[in-house]
Amino acid sequence: MTPEAPSVGAASPSQDSASRTASYLDEAERYSARNYLPLPVVLDRGEGAWVWDVEGNRYLDMLSAYSALNQGHRHPEIMAAAQTQMERLTLTSRAFHNDQMGPFLRELCEATGYDAALPMNTGAEAVETAVKMVRKWGYETRGIPAGQAEIVVCEDNFHGRTTTIVGFSSDEQYREGFGPFTPGFKLIPYGDLDALKAALGPNTAGFLVEPVQGEAGVVVPPEGYLAEAAALCRDNGTAFVADEIQTGLGRTGRLFCCEWEDVHPDVLVVGKALGGGVYPVSAVIADAEFMDVFRPGDHGSTFGGNPLGAAVGRASLRVILEEDLSRRSDELGQWFADELRAIRSPHVEEVRGKGLMIGVVIRESSGTARPFCEALQQRGILAKETHQQVVRFAPPLTVDRAALEDALVDIRVVLGG
């Protein structure tokens, strides 16, 4: 199947500009590891929900760097905070205090309702930190025998790319050639409460779960799943650990996706949009019962909590709260998903998601989602396929409704509705 995709870029590329694109692509192909398959577009500028390529064509960013750009590209308040801090102090390591980290962690805890936060850089680092925290908590608080702590995880999970994390993935490509893997993880089907209940035991330290599985194709669990899962964990004395790296900070229509079911996780993992699309910032947030298992020397990061990252994190969080981006995501997301469902396309099996985290599932009989994404690119819309069959739509939460209305015109053409 070939989706309809006449080219309607905002600028007509000259031969020179087209050769610039080809030159960049050739250079990347020659010198880059081939661990990505990006769309053939070379971007050089961004503003709000929009990006421009080296040929001058404008695109609506419908991926937001996998939800790292909830506040949009180069939000003025975040950029100003970064610029101010870069002119003062950027790095101290954790050998010394800095004047940004304390306020950053206090503001993060006040916004989330926890006692303490441990700052890191990337999402994968934060997940690794949570794993260490929960295991040590299990040994010291639960009395789990040494070396026997288990963490339950879900099939089709995506928590990062470290060897420990890919070791408990159910995706064979993520694992192939990277073993041996860290033991101590039990894999169960996502959204299956009976499987979770059967997996929980005396040595289960934690249950690590994404409230919505993003990389798996924007998979939403059955209603009530998160609340029931948290209750099962509580009854078993197991830590409920929510990976809200993609779903958090307004993306699904609440500050955190677990709030849809009034769940307050024992351990909350955040990242991506915490850096406002400017600087990598992540954190593990928990009450003292969990955080106090760490003592000096147990864990650390040279860049975690650095003054530049902390200043950016403060501004990023402030923008989300002051501009009420969670409410905006909820309202725009419900409307946009309904509009997508109203497209009568023979190629679409399902539209699913929460807030502005939406997946359009392409029927296998129509081929993969990749050609649809390529056709959208030709019409000035940047989206990306995930798990072969799903087109993910996740624009910045600052996007104008008018921009989405215009995009729907092209989406309808590409989907053949």
C-alpha positions as CSV (number, residue, x, y, z in Angstrom):
1,M,0.0,0.0,0.0
2,T,1.3,3.5,-0.9
3,P,-0.4,6.3,1.0
4,E,-1.3,9.4,-1.0
5,A,1.4,12.1,-0.4
6,P,1.9,14.9,-2.8
7,S,4.7,17.2,-1.6
8,V,3.5,20.5,-0.2
9,G,6.6,21.8,1.6
10,A,6.4,25.4,2.8
11,A,9.4,26.3,0.6
12,S,10.4,25.1,-2.9
13,P,13.8,23.6,-2.5
14,S,16.5,24.8,-4.8
15,Q,19.0,22.4,-6.3
16,D,21.6,23.8,-3.9
17,S,19.5,23.3,-0.8
18,A,18.4,19.8,-1.9
19,S,22.1,18.9,-2.4
20,R,22.7,20.2,1.2
21,T,20.1,17.6,2.4
22,A,21.8,14.9,0.4
23,S,25.2,15.9,1.8
24,Y,24.0,15.8,5.4
25,L,22.3,12.4,4.8
26,D,25.4,10.9,3.1
27,E,27.6,12.2,5.9
28,A,25.4,10.7,8.6
29,E,25.2,7.4,6.7
30,R,29.0,7.2,6.5
31,Y,30.0,8.2,10.0
32,S,27.0,7.3,12.2
33,A,26.3,3.9,13.9
34,R,23.3,2.5,12.1
35,N,21.2,2.0,15.2
36,Y,18.4,4.4,14.0
37,L,16.3,4.7,10.9
38,P,15.3,8.4,10.9
39,L,13.0,9.9,8.3
40,P,15.1,11.5,5.6
41,V,14.8,15.1,6.8
42,V,17.6,17.3,8.1
43,L,16.3,19.9,10.7
44,D,18.2,23.1,11.6
45,R,15.7,25.3,13.5
46,G,12.8,25.0,15.9
47,E,10.2,27.3,17.5
48,G,7.2,26.2,19.5
49,A,5.5,23.3,17.8
50,W,7.4,23.9,14.5
51,V,10.7,22.9,13.0
52,W,12.4,23.8,9.7
53,D,14.8,21.8,7.5
54,V,17.9,23.0,5.8
55,E,15.9,23.6,2.6
56,G,13.6,26.1,4.4
57,N,10.6,23.8,4.6
58,R,8.4,24.1,7.7
59,Y,7.0,21.0,9.6
60,L,4.6,20.5,12.5
61,D,6.5,18.4,15.1
62,M,4.1,15.6,16.0
63,L,6.7,13.6,18.0
64,S,8.1,16.1,20.5
65,A,11.4,14.1,20.7
66,Y,9.4,11.3,22.3
67,S,7.7,13.7,24.8
68,A,10.9,15.5,25.8
69,L,9.5,18.7,24.2
70,N,6.2,19.1,26.1
71,Q,6.9,22.8,26.4
72,G,7.7,23.1,22.7
73,H,11.0,24.0,21.0
74,R,13.1,26.6,22.7
75,H,10.5,27.9,25.1
76,P,11.6,31.4,26.0
77,E,11.4,31.0,29.8
78,I,13.5,27.8,29.7
79,M,16.0,29.2,27.2
80,A,16.4,32.3,29.4
81,A,17.0,30.1,32.5
82,A,19.6,28.1,30.7
83,Q,21.4,31.2,29.3
84,T,21.5,32.9,32.7
85,Q,22.9,29.8,34.4
86,M,25.5,29.2,31.6
87,E,26.8,32.7,32.3
88,R,27.3,31.8,36.0
89,L,28.1,28.2,36.8
90,T,27.4,24.9,34.8
91,L,29.0,22.0,36.7
92,T,30.3,21.3,40.2
93,S,29.8,17.5,40.5
94,R,28.2,16.3,43.7
95,A,31.4,16.8,45.6
96,F,30.1,20.3,46.4
97,H,26.6,21.9,46.7
98,N,25.3,24.4,44.2
99,D,22.6,27.1,44.6
100,Q,20.2,25.5,42.0
101,M,19.9,21.9,43.1
102,G,18.2,22.4,46.5
103,P,15.5,24.7,45.1
104,F,15.0,22.4,42.1
105,L,14.5,19.3,44.3
106,R,12.2,21.2,46.7
107,E,10.0,22.5,43.9
108,L,9.9,19.0,42.3
109,C,8.8,17.4,45.7
110,E,6.2,20.1,46.3
111,A,4.7,19.6,42.9
112,T,4.6,15.8,43.3
113,G,3.9,15.3,47.0
114,Y,7.0,13.3,47.9
115,D,9.7,13.7,50.6
116,A,12.8,13.7,48.4
117,A,14.2,13.4,44.9
118,L,17.4,12.0,43.5
119,P,18.5,13.9,40.3
120,M,20.1,12.1,37.4
121,N,20.4,12.9,33.7
122,T,18.8,10.4,31.3
123,G,15.7,8.3,31.7
124,A,17.6,5.1,31.6
125,E,19.8,6.3,34.5
126,A,16.7,7.1,36.5
127,V,15.3,3.7,35.9
128,E,18.6,2.1,37.0
129,T,18.5,4.2,40.1
130,A,15.0,3.1,40.9
131,V,16.0,-0.5,40.5
132,K,18.9,-0.1,42.9
133,M,16.7,1.8,45.4
134,V,13.9,-0.8,45.4
135,R,16.2,-3.7,45.7
136,K,18.1,-2.2,48.6
137,W,14.8,-1.2,50.3
138,G,13.6,-4.8,49.8
139,Y,16.7,-6.2,51.6
140,E,16.8,-3.6,54.4
141,T,13.1,-3.1,55.1
142,R,11.4,-6.2,53.9
143,G,14.1,-8.6,55.0
144,I,14.3,-10.3,51.5
145,P,17.3,-12.7,51.6
146,A,20.5,-11.3,50.1
147,G,20.7,-11.7,46.3
148,Q,17.1,-12.9,46.0
149,A,15.1,-9.7,45.4
150,E,12.7,-9.8,42.4
151,I,11.2,-7.0,40.4
152,V,8.1,-7.7,38.3
153,V,8.0,-6.0,34.9
154,C,5.7,-6.1,31.9
155,E,6.0,-7.6,28.4
156,D,6.5,-5.0,25.7
157,N,8.0,-2.7,28.2
158,F,10.5,0.1,27.3
159,H,12.5,1.5,30.2
160,G,15.8,2.3,28.5
161,R,18.7,0.8,26.7
162,T,21.2,-0.3,29.3
163,T,22.2,-3.9,29.5
164,T,20.2,-4.4,32.7
165,I,17.1,-2.9,31.3
166,V,17.2,-4.6,27.9
167,G,17.8,-7.9,29.8
168,F,14.1,-7.7,31.0
169,S,12.7,-6.6,27.7
170,S,10.4,-9.0,25.7
171,D,11.6,-7.6,22.4
172,E,14.2,-9.9,21.0
173,Q,16.0,-7.2,19.0
174,Y,16.7,-5.2,22.1
175,R,18.3,-8.3,23.7
176,E,20.0,-10.1,20.8
177,G,23.8,-10.1,21.2
178,F,23.9,-8.2,24.4
179,G,23.8,-10.9,27.1
180,P,24.5,-12.2,29.7
181,F,21.8,-10.3,31.5
182,T,21.1,-9.3,35.1
183,P,18.9,-11.8,36.9
184,G,16.1,-10.9,39.3
185,F,13.3,-9.8,36.9
186,K,10.0,-11.5,36.3
187,L,8.1,-10.8,33.1
188,I,4.3,-10.8,33.0
189,P,1.7,-9.6,30.4
190,Y,0.8,-5.9,30.5
191,G,-2.6,-5.0,31.9
192,D,-3.2,-8.5,33.4
193,L,-4.0,-8.3,37.1
194,D,-4.2,-12.0,37.5
195,A,-0.7,-12.4,36.2
196,L,0.5,-9.7,38.5
197,K,-1.2,-11.3,41.5
198,A,0.4,-14.7,40.7
199,A,3.9,-13.1,40.2
200,L,3.9,-11.3,43.6
201,G,5.7,-13.2,46.3
202,P,7.7,-12.8,49.5
203,N,10.8,-11.9,47.5
204,T,9.1,-9.3,45.2
205,A,10.7,-5.9,46.0
206,G,8.9,-3.9,43.3
207,F,6.6,-3.8,40.3
208,L,7.9,-1.5,37.6
209,V,5.3,-0.3,35.1
210,E,4.6,2.3,32.4
211,P,1.1,3.8,32.9
212,V,0.8,3.8,29.1
213,Q,3.3,1.9,27.1
214,G,4.7,4.4,24.6
215,E,7.3,2.5,22.6
216,A,5.0,-0.6,22.5
217,G,2.6,1.5,20.3
218,V,0.8,3.7,22.8
219,V,-0.8,0.8,24.6
220,V,-3.4,1.9,27.3
221,P,-4.1,-0.7,30.0
222,P,-7.7,-1.6,31.0
223,E,-9.5,1.0,33.1
224,G,-8.8,0.5,36.8
225,Y,-5.6,-1.5,36.1
226,L,-3.2,1.0,37.8
227,A,-5.3,1.3,40.9
228,E,-5.8,-2.4,41.3
229,A,-2.1,-3.1,40.6
230,A,-1.1,-0.5,43.2
231,A,-3.5,-2.2,45.7
232,L,-2.1,-5.6,45.0
233,C,1.4,-4.3,45.6
234,R,0.4,-2.6,48.8
235,D,-1.2,-5.8,50.1
236,N,2.0,-7.8,49.3
237,G,4.4,-5.2,50.7
238,T,5.8,-4.5,47.3
239,A,6.9,-1.1,46.0
240,F,4.8,0.2,43.1
241,V,7.2,2.0,40.7
242,A,5.8,4.1,37.9
243,D,8.0,5.0,34.9
244,E,6.5,8.3,33.9
245,I,9.4,9.3,31.8
246,Q,7.2,9.6,28.6
247,T,3.7,9.8,30.2
248,G,4.5,12.4,32.9
249,L,4.7,16.1,33.1
250,G,1.4,16.7,31.4
251,R,1.6,14.5,28.4
252,T,-1.5,12.4,29.1
253,G,-3.7,15.1,30.4
254,R,-2.7,15.0,34.0
255,L,0.6,16.1,35.6
256,F,1.3,12.3,35.9
257,C,-0.7,9.6,34.2
258,C,-1.2,7.7,37.4
259,E,-3.4,10.6,38.6
260,W,-6.1,9.4,36.2
261,E,-6.7,6.6,38.8
262,D,-5.7,8.5,41.9
263,V,-2.6,6.4,42.3
264,H,0.4,7.8,44.2
265,P,3.3,5.5,43.3
266,D,5.8,4.5,46.0
267,V,8.5,5.5,43.5
268,L,8.1,7.9,40.6
269,V,10.6,8.0,37.7
270,V,10.6,11.2,35.6
271,G,12.8,12.6,32.8
272,K,12.4,13.8,29.2
273,A,10.2,16.9,29.5
274,L,11.9,17.7,32.9
275,G,14.7,19.1,30.7
276,G,12.4,21.1,28.5
277,G,14.0,19.9,25.3
278,V,17.2,21.9,26.3
279,Y,19.2,19.7,28.6
280,P,19.0,16.1,29.9
281,V,17.4,16.0,33.3
282,S,15.8,13.1,35.1
283,A,14.9,12.2,38.7
284,V,13.7,9.4,41.0
285,I,11.1,10.7,43.5
286,A,10.0,8.9,46.6
287,D,9.3,9.2,50.3
288,A,12.0,8.9,53.0
289,E,11.2,5.2,53.5
290,F,12.7,4.5,50.1
291,M,15.2,7.4,49.6
292,D,16.9,6.9,52.9
293,V,18.3,3.5,51.9
294,F,21.0,5.4,50.0
295,R,24.0,6.5,52.1
296,P,27.1,8.4,50.9
297,G,29.0,6.3,48.3
298,D,26.0,4.1,47.4
299,H,25.1,5.8,44.2
300,G,26.0,9.0,42.3
301,S,26.4,10.9,39.1
302,T,29.0,13.5,38.1
303,F,26.4,15.5,36.1
304,G,23.3,14.6,38.1
305,G,21.9,17.7,39.9
306,N,24.4,20.0,38.1
307,P,23.5,23.7,38.4
308,L,22.7,24.0,34.6
309,G,20.4,21.0,34.6
310,A,18.8,22.1,37.9
311,A,18.1,25.6,36.5
312,V,16.6,24.1,33.3
313,G,14.6,21.6,35.3
314,R,13.1,24.4,37.5
315,A,12.1,26.4,34.5
316,S,10.7,23.4,32.7
317,L,8.5,22.4,35.6
318,R,7.4,26.0,36.2
319,V,6.2,26.3,32.5
320,I,4.2,23.1,32.8
321,L,2.5,24.2,35.9
322,E,2.0,27.9,35.2
323,E,0.7,27.4,31.6
324,D,-1.5,24.5,32.8
325,L,-0.2,22.3,30.0
326,S,-1.8,19.2,31.6
327,R,-5.3,20.7,31.1
328,R,-4.4,21.8,27.6
329,S,-3.2,18.3,26.8
330,D,-6.4,16.7,28.1
331,E,-8.7,19.1,26.1
332,L,-6.8,19.1,22.9
333,G,-6.0,15.4,23.1
334,Q,-9.7,14.3,23.6
335,W,-10.7,16.5,20.6
336,F,-7.8,15.4,18.4
337,A,-8.3,11.7,19.1
338,D,-12.1,12.0,18.3
339,E,-11.2,13.7,15.0
340,L,-8.8,10.9,14.1
341,R,-11.4,8.3,15.0
342,A,-13.9,10.1,12.7
343,I,-11.6,9.5,9.7
344,R,-13.2,6.6,7.8
345,S,-10.0,5.0,6.6
346,P,-9.8,1.3,5.5
347,H,-6.2,1.3,6.7
348,V,-6.8,2.2,10.4
349,E,-7.6,-0.5,12.9
350,E,-7.7,1.6,16.0
351,V,-6.9,5.0,17.6
352,R,-5.8,4.9,21.2
353,G,-4.1,7.0,23.8
354,K,-4.5,9.6,26.5
355,G,-4.1,13.3,26.3
356,L,-1.7,14.2,23.5
357,M,-0.1,10.8,23.4
358,I,-2.0,9.1,20.6
359,G,-1.4,6.1,18.5
360,V,-3.0,5.3,15.1
361,V,-2.8,1.6,14.5
362,I,-2.4,0.6,10.8
363,R,-3.9,-2.7,9.7
364,E,-1.3,-5.2,8.8
365,S,-3.1,-5.7,5.5
366,S,-2.2,-2.1,4.6
367,G,1.5,-2.7,5.3
368,T,3.6,-1.0,8.0
369,A,3.2,2.5,9.5
370,R,6.5,3.7,7.9
371,P,5.1,4.7,4.5
372,F,2.3,6.7,6.2
373,C,4.9,8.6,8.2
374,E,7.0,9.3,5.1
375,A,3.8,10.6,3.3
376,L,3.1,12.8,6.3
377,Q,6.6,14.2,6.1
378,Q,6.0,15.2,2.4
379,R,3.0,17.2,3.6
380,G,4.8,19.0,6.4
381,I,4.0,16.8,9.4
382,L,6.7,14.9,11.3
383,A,5.4,11.7,13.0
384,K,7.2,8.4,13.6
385,E,6.2,4.8,13.5
386,T,6.6,2.6,16.5
387,H,6.3,-1.2,16.7
388,Q,5.9,-1.4,12.9
389,Q,2.1,-0.7,12.8
390,V,1.6,2.4,14.8
391,V,1.8,6.1,13.8
392,R,2.5,8.1,17.0
393,F,1.0,11.6,17.3
394,A,2.5,13.5,20.3
395,P,2.9,17.2,19.5
396,P,4.2,19.7,22.0
397,L,1.5,20.5,24.6
398,T,1.8,24.2,23.6
399,V,0.5,23.4,20.0
400,D,-2.3,25.6,18.7
401,R,-5.6,23.9,17.9
402,A,-5.5,25.7,14.5
403,A,-2.3,23.9,13.7
404,L,-3.8,20.6,14.5
405,E,-6.9,21.4,12.4
406,D,-4.7,22.2,9.5
407,A,-2.8,18.9,10.1
408,L,-6.0,16.9,10.1
409,V,-6.6,17.9,6.5
410,D,-3.3,16.3,5.4
411,I,-3.7,13.3,7.8
412,R,-7.1,12.5,6.2
413,V,-5.5,12.5,2.8
414,V,-2.6,10.3,3.9
415,L,-4.8,7.8,5.7
416,G,-7.1,7.7,2.7
417,G,-10.2,8.7,4.7
